[in-house]
């Protein structure tokens, strides 16, 4: 296990491991073993969500992993159908109950769902949860600049984190610049572009040059860009492999080559301005 993994400090003073373990699309029956494998490999940050339907199993893995709760960074998210002050607070307590935790380190609004016009009320609930100490830090996912600005205008409180789709084929430079100017930590979901990066010729060429995997090259790019990043795998060997990148370093020229892969139309996931799935 590496002991030199980097931590990032949020604008609220809390800090988080830069490389975390994602659990999206992990089936409940494989979540406990995969999460325990991640902790054994050295991960100390675990990301889940209500809509992943594996919070219970994440909580079981945390209880059984042998690492003190205080050394783990746990994040979960409120789903679209629970926006609104009271509903959001109820959803949060339900997540805590499923994970059998007293607090989470990061609580996130999963999508803005602007058509619903309730994400500001949800954000006000998150601020209250933070003030109560039950969510140490609070943030959002998939918020565009206009959504973030409404949070600031409505409450004066900016998220500590915005978790967004981010990979070399979709680099979101304008949004990342907005984050940087306002102290919001960028966190990448789908950091490997749902496998696209594993087939990209430039990434593969760099992987060959460094005698490592394409996933390691891509994750190292995220680390050097300053992103928090949460790769997911159900396989222990791949989980260990993704974590084994601390001796890898990309040169400025190699980082510049990856920068050329950006495609403004390279989004794979839903458009945050229109995505409004409410069911579970």
Phi, psi and omega per residue, in radians:
X1 nan 2.323 3.087
X2 -1.309 2.442 3.084
X3 -1.900 0.040 -3.067
X4 -1.922 0.399 3.135
X5 -1.133 2.462 -3.093
X6 -1.356 2.591 3.004
X7 -1.994 2.633 3.084
X8 -2.045 2.493 -3.134
X9 -1.824 2.244 3.133
X10 -1.395 2.954 3.114
X11 -1.189 -0.278 3.096
X12 -1.552 0.034 3.107
X13 1.650 -0.266 3.083
X14 -1.364 2.820 -3.128
X15 -2.337 2.785 -3.079
X16 -2.500 2.615 2.990
X17 -1.059 2.464 -3.100
X18 -1.264 -0.589 3.133
X19 -1.869 2.089 -3.126
X20 -2.100 3.057 3.136
X21 -1.864 2.107 3.120
X22 -1.600 2.576 -3.098
X23 -2.106 0.181 3.095
X24 -1.061 2.340 3.135
X25 1.239 0.110 2.975
X26 -1.344 2.189 3.104
X27 -1.211 2.564 -3.134
X28 -0.885 -0.690 -3.066
X29 -1.250 -0.257 3.105
X30 -1.910 -0.063 -3.034
X31 -1.201 -0.757 -3.073
X32 -1.085 -0.876 -3.092
X33 -1.160 -0.681 3.137
X34 -1.171 -0.740 -3.141
X35 -1.177 -0.694 3.086
X36 -1.129 -0.668 3.078
X37 -1.093 -0.660 3.118
X38 -1.127 -0.783 3.128
X39 -1.105 -0.724 3.112
X40 -1.099 -0.584 3.131
X41 -1.286 -0.328 3.125
X42 2.185 -0.176 3.091
X43 -1.088 2.445 3.054
X44 -2.184 0.067 3.115
X45 -2.107 2.275 -3.102
X46 -2.241 2.219 -3.097
X47 -1.998 2.173 3.062
X48 -2.363 -2.975 -3.140
X49 -2.903 2.712 3.063
X50 -0.928 -0.815 -3.003
X51 -1.225 -0.204 3.086
X52 -1.354 -0.290 3.128
X53 1.000 0.621 3.076
X54 -2.397 0.322 3.116
X55 -1.055 -0.694 -3.138
X56 -1.039 -0.784 -3.113
X57 -1.241 -0.613 3.037
X58 -1.057 -0.758 3.105
X59 -1.086 -0.683 3.094
X60 -1.102 -0.739 3.124
X61 -1.102 -0.703 3.118
X62 -1.088 -0.749 -3.118
X63 -1.160 -0.530 -3.020
X64 -1.752 -0.106 -2.933
X65 -1.347 -0.295 3.123
X66 1.498 -0.022 3.093
X67 -1.772 2.314 -3.123
X68 -0.995 2.502 3.135
X69 -0.951 -0.630 -3.086
X70 -1.136 -0.302 -3.132
X71 -1.680 -0.005 -3.137
X72 -1.891 2.579 3.078
X73 -1.985 1.975 -3.025
X74 -2.020 2.249 3.123
X75 -2.160 2.466 2.968
X76 -2.497 -3.135 -2.923
X77 -2.498 2.626 3.048
X78 -1.608 2.384 -3.095
X79 -1.488 2.940 -2.971
X80 -1.081 -0.528 -3.080
X81 -1.480 0.121 -3.131
X82 -2.119 0.385 3.026
X83 -1.215 2.695 -3.053
X84 1.979 2.548 -2.955
X85 -0.991 -1.020 -3.059
X86 -1.217 -0.696 -3.123
X87 -1.132 -0.707 3.121
X88 -1.131 -0.745 3.132
X89 -1.152 -0.646 3.081
X90 -1.143 -0.754 3.122
X91 -1.070 -0.677 3.116
X92 -1.082 -0.819 -3.132
X93 -1.106 -0.647 3.100
X94 -1.104 -0.674 3.086
X95 -1.135 -0.771 3.084
X96 -1.024 -0.757 -3.128
X97 -1.092 -0.748 -3.141
X98 -1.112 -0.675 -3.118
X99 -1.507 -0.146 -3.105
X100 0.996 0.824 3.135
X101 -2.086 2.709 3.070
X102 -1.551 -0.375 -3.114
X103 -2.767 2.845 2.914
X104 -2.067 2.729 3.139
X105 -1.418 -0.430 3.140
X106 -2.633 2.203 3.062
X107 -2.067 2.330 -2.972
X108 -2.220 2.520 2.894
X109 -1.418 2.127 -2.940
X110 -1.218 -0.742 3.104
X111 -2.514 2.619 3.132
X112 -1.254 -0.550 -3.063
X113 0.772 1.095 -3.030
X114 -1.027 -0.485 3.134
X115 -1.091 -0.515 -3.129
X116 -1.351 -0.472 3.079
X117 1.043 0.694 3.134
X118 -2.227 0.073 -3.077
X119 -1.199 -0.422 3.077
X120 -1.193 -0.716 3.078
X121 -1.114 -0.687 3.077
X122 -1.086 -0.701 3.137
X123 -1.137 -0.685 3.083
X124 -1.066 -0.648 3.083
X125 -1.147 -0.707 3.116
X126 -1.110 -0.671 3.098
X127 -1.055 -0.729 3.115
X128 -1.136 -0.735 3.104
X129 -1.075 -0.685 3.075
X130 -1.118 -0.775 -3.114
X131 -1.142 -0.491 3.091
X132 -1.395 -0.174 3.126
X133 1.456 0.111 -3.110
X134 -1.519 -0.410 2.959
X135 -2.119 1.935 -3.030
X136 -1.108 -0.725 3.070
X137 -2.316 2.730 -3.123
X138 -2.295 2.599 -3.112
X139 -2.793 -2.891 -3.089
X140 -2.440 2.939 3.015
X141 -2.237 2.484 2.958
X142 1.129 0.398 3.103
X143 -1.486 2.317 3.027
X144 -1.468 3.013 -3.105
X145 -0.997 -0.740 -3.109
X146 -1.111 -0.647 3.126
X147 -1.200 -0.760 3.128
X148 -1.092 -0.709 -3.126
X149 -1.127 -0.613 3.116
X150 -1.165 -0.634 3.073
X151 -1.078 -0.782 -3.133
X152 -1.132 -0.796 -3.118
X153 -1.144 -0.603 -3.056
X154 -1.455 -0.500 -3.030
X155 -2.268 -0.307 -3.045
X156 1.341 0.085 -3.088
X157 -2.034 2.143 3.070
X158 -1.631 2.552 3.058
X159 -1.045 2.590 3.011
X160 -1.270 -0.531 -3.033
X161 -2.443 2.490 2.870
X162 -2.166 1.980 -3.133
X163 -1.593 2.059 -2.996
X164 -2.320 2.775 2.981
X165 -1.112 2.204 -3.041
X166 -2.775 2.135 3.103
X167 -2.803 2.968 -3.071
X168 -0.994 -0.441 3.100
X169 -1.488 -0.086 3.138
X170 -2.688 1.558 -2.898
X171 -1.683 -0.198 2.974
X172 0.889 0.892 -3.033
X173 -1.104 -0.677 -3.118
X174 -1.146 -0.768 3.127
X175 -1.162 -0.721 3.120
X176 -1.115 -0.625 3.097
X177 -1.150 -0.680 3.073
X178 -1.082 -0.784 3.087
X179 -0.980 -0.877 -3.059
X180 -1.057 -0.710 -3.107
X181 -1.178 -0.382 -3.063
X182 -2.045 0.186 3.050
X183 1.294 0.374 3.106
X184 -1.569 2.260 3.106
X185 -1.364 2.206 3.063
X186 -1.411 2.269 3.049
X187 -2.168 2.367 -3.050
X188 -1.738 2.153 2.867
X189 -1.810 2.781 -2.969
X190 0.902 0.864 -3.033
X191 -1.131 -0.357 3.108
X192 -1.780 0.214 3.113
X193 1.052 0.699 -3.107
X194 0.888 0.724 3.061
X195 1.624 -0.172 -3.132
X196 -1.033 -0.649 -3.075
X197 -1.174 -0.414 -3.110
X198 -1.289 -0.192 -3.132
X199 -2.031 -0.075 -3.074
X200 -1.216 2.269 -3.078
X201 -1.043 -0.697 3.132
X202 -1.146 -0.797 3.121
X203 -1.075 -0.748 3.138
X204 -1.137 -0.661 3.099
X205 -1.115 -0.742 3.117
X206 -1.176 -0.657 3.108
X207 -1.099 -0.711 3.106
X208 -1.114 -0.738 -3.120
X209 -1.125 -0.617 -3.103
X210 -1.658 -0.026 -3.123
X211 0.951 0.895 3.114
X212 -2.473 -3.003 -3.109
X213 -1.611 2.805 3.072
X214 -1.099 -0.625 3.090
X215 -1.091 -0.732 3.135
X216 -1.121 -0.696 3.090
X217 -1.060 -0.812 -3.089
X218 -1.153 -0.778 3.130
X219 -1.143 -0.643 3.096
X220 -1.136 -0.645 3.054
X221 -1.021 -0.814 3.103
X222 -1.024 -0.802 -3.112
X223 -1.051 -0.811 -3.114
X224 -1.240 -0.383 3.040
X225 -1.363 -0.197 3.124
X226 1.591 0.180 -3.134
X227 -1.410 2.543 2.715
X228 -1.273 2.594 -3.039
X229 -2.586 2.465 -3.007
X230 -2.320 1.286 3.070
X231 -1.153 2.652 3.137
X232 -2.124 2.478 2.951
X233 -2.733 2.608 3.049
X234 -1.659 -0.074 -3.012
X235 -1.856 2.195 -3.041
X236 -1.024 -0.711 -3.125
X237 -1.107 -0.742 3.122
X238 -1.204 -0.640 3.099
X239 -1.057 -0.806 3.118
X240 -1.141 -0.712 -3.129
X241 -1.068 -0.782 -3.135
X242 -1.095 -0.510 -3.128
X243 -1.464 -0.248 -3.029
X244 -1.578 1.004 -3.069
X245 -2.159 0.230 -3.003
X246 -1.330 -0.304 3.062
X247 -1.653 -0.004 3.129
X248 -1.569 2.405 3.078
X249 -2.482 2.302 3.081
X250 -1.653 2.361 3.118
X251 -1.273 2.903 3.084
X252 -1.012 -0.681 -3.141
X253 -1.151 -0.679 3.112
X254 -1.199 -0.685 3.070
X255 -1.094 -0.660 3.124
X256 -1.162 -0.633 3.086
X257 -1.105 -0.744 3.127
X258 -1.153 -0.596 3.113
X259 -1.033 -0.521 -3.112
X260 -1.285 -0.169 -3.123
X261 -1.405 -0.133 -3.058
X262 -1.090 2.387 3.087
X263 -2.314 1.953 -3.121
X264 -0.978 -0.403 3.110
X265 -1.743 0.342 -3.038
X266 -1.529 0.202 3.120
X267 -1.090 2.339 3.114
X268 -1.751 -0.714 -3.104
X269 -1.453 -3.021 -3.104
X270 -1.161 2.777 3.055
X271 -1.434 2.091 -3.101
X272 -1.082 -0.379 3.141
X273 -1.313 -0.331 -3.067
X274 -2.180 -0.290 -3.064
X275 -1.176 2.241 -3.053
X276 -2.531 0.460 3.123
X277 -1.025 2.187 -3.048
X278 -1.860 -0.523 -3.054
X279 -1.291 3.093 -3.131
X280 -2.243 nan nan
